[in-house]
Each structure stands twice: as C-alpha cells, then as structure tokens.
C-alpha cells in the first residue's frame, strides 16, 4: 500500500528546493539579478542594464568540474570488470554531467536500472530539482527510500517512489488544480508491468553524489558563497557604466 506520509514528505522537499536550485542555474547561465538596484535606479535606467552581468559563476563550476576525471577503479577483479563496463558504456560523459550537476546544485543523482529487454544497465543522470532521498537516522549512509517527481507534456505530474524492495509509480490528472499533497496522485499502471514493480536488488537504485556534505546531508552548492560576490561585481560594473553615462550626458 502507498505510504501517504512519505509521499507528502517527498513532494514538500522537492518543491521546497526548486526555487534555490533555479537561482543557481540562472546565475550559472548569466541570468542574474541586480541585487543592489534601488527603486530610483530602476525608474531612472529602466531595463538598460538588466541583462548585464560579469559572470564568474560559470567559471567557478566549470573549472572544478574539468579537474574531476575518473582514471581507474583499482586492480581487483571487481574493479577491472567495472572499468571495462565504464569504457563499454562510455560513462565518462555521464561522470562529467554528475560532477557539474553536483557542484552546481550541491548534489547530483544517478538512477541505475536494467534496460528493457537488455542485459546491460542504463545510467540515468537526473536533475537535482526532480529527486529527493531520505537517509536513515540510524545509519546516515543508508538511503531508506527516494522519490522522483517531474512534469509531463500533457500537464500531468509523475511521481515515482523508490524502495529497496519495490518501486511505486503515480500520476496526477493532466493540469490538476492542486498537486501539493498525495491526494492528487493515483497509482500509474504500466502495460506489462506489475504494480508495485519488484526491486530484486535489495537497495534503493538512486545514487547520491553530495558536494561538501557530511553523511546524510543534501550537500552545498559551490555557488552558495559565490552569488553574493557575483552581486557585488555586477553592482560595481553597473555603477561604472552609470557614471560613464552621467559624465557623457553634458557632452
């Protein structure tokens, strides 16, 4: 049976972190606010400098991500098999995505599951905005369960709950008026697939790569401490441009 309390916790946690992660992504792309702009500044200069930013955030993330390169997995038999699989599946690209996402958002998430009608696993790198994982209070290195929530093209919201023994899939009606609680979700039955889907691997198939985190923590973005400095840089640069406009006006 669905665990209503866990679904509600997952929904609140995923929605709660989305504004913060959107801010990190915006700053990384250079879509930055003028944090120190006053009302008088906006009235006088309008949208003249709203798109201006001397973006250092992308350099902070990319410089660190470029230095993180997997070079091997040990000389044991298990390590050698894993390294061979790494090459066969071309996972270096996935590793780059995981590193960049983890540095930017404070943590990245990888879901591993067998490919349909194939013997090899598929590695799904997920956006941090879509995933929540719940660590055990007794063992903070153990993921007790996890959740993934995303928006479909028809307006329905999909939710998948991952446990060590099963996987439960849910959906809302397209463009449902309220989707903030578990009451909006109903089981999603997939043709040819049991509900819930049996997980034979004995662990939650979500792997969490946390940045600057203690065991059981979500992680901290590298931009958390950089954004205030970025705002100050943008303020300094826009002040220089305003001063140039002011001096040039009489001429």
C-alpha positions in Angstrom: 0.0 0.0 0.0 1.2 3.6 -0.7 2.8 5.3 2.3 1.0 8.6 2.3 3.3 10.3 4.8 6.4 9.6 2.7 4.7 10.8 -0.5 3.8 14.1 1.2 7.3 14.5 2.6 8.8 13.9 -0.8 6.5 16.4 -2.5 7.2 19.1 0.0 11.0 18.5 -0.1 11.2 18.5 -3.9 9.1 21.7 -4.3 10.9 23.4 -1.4 14.4 23.2 -3.0 13.3 24.1 -6.6 13.5 27.9 -6.1 17.0 27.7 -4.7 18.2 25.4 -7.5 16.6 27.7 -10.1 18.6 30.6 -8.7 21.9 28.6 -9.0 21.1 27.6 -12.6 20.2 31.2 -13.5 23.4 32.6 -12.1 25.4 29.8 -13.8 23.9 30.8 -17.2 24.4 34.5 -16.6 20.8 35.3 -16.0 21.4 37.3 -12.8 19.5 39.8 -10.7 20.7 43.3 -9.9 20.6 42.7 -6.2 21.6 46.2 -5.1 19.4 48.2 -7.5 17.1 50.7 -5.8 13.7 51.7 -6.9 15.1 55.1 -8.1 17.8 53.2 -10.1 15.1 51.1 -11.9 13.0 54.2 -12.6 15.9 56.2 -14.0 17.6 53.5 -16.1 14.7 51.1 -16.7 15.9 47.9 -18.4 19.1 49.4 -19.7 21.4 47.2 -17.5 19.0 44.4 -16.5 20.8 41.9 -18.8 24.3 43.0 -17.8 26.4 40.6 -15.7 30.1 39.9 -15.5 29.5 36.2 -15.0 32.1 34.4 -12.8 29.7 31.7 -11.6 30.1 29.5 -14.7 33.9 29.6 -14.3 33.7 28.5 -10.7 31.7 25.4 -11.7 33.4 24.5 -14.9 37.0 24.9 -13.5 36.3 22.4 -10.8 34.3 20.0 -13.0 37.1 19.9 -15.6 39.6 18.7 -13.0 37.5 15.8 -11.9 38.5 12.9 -14.1 37.9 9.2 -13.3 41.2 7.3 -14.2 40.6 3.9 -12.8 38.8 1.6 -10.3 41.5 -0.4 -8.7 43.4 -3.6 -9.6 41.0 -6.0 -8.1 38.9 -8.3 -10.3 35.8 -6.3 -9.5 37.5 -3.1 -10.2 38.7 -4.3 -13.6 35.2 -5.5 -14.6 33.8 -2.2 -13.5 36.4 -0.3 -15.6 35.6 -2.4 -18.6 31.9 -1.7 -18.2 32.9 2.0 -17.8 34.5 2.0 -21.2 31.9 -0.1 -23.0 29.1 2.2 -21.9 31.1 5.4 -22.4 30.3 6.6 -18.9 33.0 9.3 -18.9 30.3 11.7 -20.3 27.9 10.7 -17.6 30.6 11.3 -15.0 31.1 14.9 -16.3 27.3 15.5 -16.0 27.3 14.2 -12.5 30.3 16.3 -11.4 28.9 19.5 -12.9 25.4 19.0 -11.5 26.8 18.2 -8.1 29.0 21.2 -7.9 26.2 23.5 -9.2 23.2 22.1 -7.1 25.0 20.7 -4.1 24.3 17.2 -5.1 23.7 15.0 -8.2 21.6 11.9 -8.6 22.1 8.8 -10.7 19.4 6.2 -11.2 20.6 2.8 -12.4 18.1 0.2 -13.8 18.2 -2.6 -16.3 17.4 -1.6 -19.9 14.2 -3.1 -21.3 15.0 -6.4 -23.0 18.7 -5.9 -22.5 21.3 -7.3 -20.1 23.2 -4.1 -19.5 22.1 -1.4 -17.0 21.1 2.1 -18.0 22.6 5.1 -16.1 20.1 8.0 -15.8 21.6 11.3 -14.6 18.7 13.3 -13.2 18.2 17.0 -12.5 18.5 17.7 -8.8 15.1 19.5 -8.9 13.4 16.2 -9.5 14.9 14.0 -6.8 14.6 13.6 -3.1 16.3 10.9 -1.0 15.6 10.0 2.6 18.5 8.8 4.7 18.2 6.5 7.7 18.6 8.3 11.1 20.2 5.2 12.5 22.7 4.8 9.6 23.2 8.2 7.8 25.0 6.5 4.9 21.9 4.3 4.1 19.2 5.6 1.7 15.9 4.3 3.1 13.8 5.5 0.1 13.8 8.0 -2.6 11.4 9.9 -4.9 11.4 11.5 -8.4 8.8 14.0 -9.5 8.5 15.6 -12.9 6.1 17.4 -15.2 4.8 15.6 -18.3 4.0 17.4 -21.6 0.2 16.9 -21.1 0.4 18.8 -17.7 0.3 15.7 -15.5 2.8 15.3 -12.7 4.5 12.0 -12.4 5.9 10.6 -9.1 8.0 7.5 -8.6 8.8 6.2 -5.2 11.9 4.0 -4.9 12.3 1.5 -2.1 14.8 -1.3 -1.5 12.2 -4.0 -2.4 9.7 -2.2 -4.8 9.1 0.8 -7.0 5.7 2.6 -7.0 4.6 4.8 -9.8 2.0 7.6 -9.5 0.5 10.3 -11.7 -2.0 13.2 -11.4 -4.7 14.1 -13.9 -3.5 16.4 -16.6 -3.3 20.0 -15.3 -4.8 19.0 -12.0 -5.9 22.1 -9.9 -4.0 21.0 -6.8 -1.0 18.7 -6.7 0.7 19.7 -3.4 -0.4 16.6 -1.5 -0.7 12.9 -2.0 -4.4 13.1 -2.5 -3.9 14.4 -6.1 -1.9 11.2 -7.1 -3.2 7.9 -8.1 -1.2 4.7 -9.0 0.1 4.6 -12.6 -0.3 1.1 -14.1 2.1 0.4 -17.0 1.1 -2.2 -19.5 3.2 -5.4 -18.9 4.5 -4.2 -15.6 3.4 -5.1 -12.1 2.3 -2.6 -9.6 4.3 -2.1 -7.5 7.3 -3.1 -9.6 9.5 -5.6 -7.7 13.0 -4.3 -7.0 15.2 -7.5 -6.7 18.4 -5.7 -5.8 17.8 -5.0 -2.2 18.7 -1.3 -2.3 17.3 1.9 -3.5 18.5 2.3 -7.1 19.4 6.0 -6.6 23.0 7.0 -6.0 23.6 10.4 -4.4 26.8 12.4 -5.1 26.8 15.1 -2.4 29.1 18.1 -2.6 30.6 19.4 0.7 28.3 17.3 2.8 28.5 15.2 5.9 26.8 11.8 5.8 23.1 12.0 5.4 23.2 15.6 4.2 22.0 17.0 0.9 25.1 19.0 0.0 26.0 22.6 -0.6 26.4 24.3 -4.0 29.7 25.9 -4.8 27.7 29.0 -5.8 26.2 29.4 -2.3 29.2 31.6 -1.3 29.8 33.0 -4.7 26.5 34.5 -5.5 26.9 37.4 -3.0 30.3 38.2 -4.6 28.7 38.0 -8.0 26.1 40.5 -7.0 28.8 42.8 -5.7 30.8 42.5 -9.0 27.6 43.3 -11.0 26.9 46.3 -8.8 30.4 47.7 -9.3 30.3 47.2 -13.0 26.9 48.8 -13.4 27.9 51.7 -11.2 30.9 52.3 -13.6 28.5 52.3 -16.6 26.1 54.7 -14.8 29.0 57.0 -14.0 30.1 57.0 -17.7 26.5 57.8 -18.8 26.3 60.6 -16.3 29.7 62.1 -17.4 28.9 61.7 -21.1 25.5 63.3 -20.9 26.6 67.0 -20.9 28.9 66.3 -23.8 
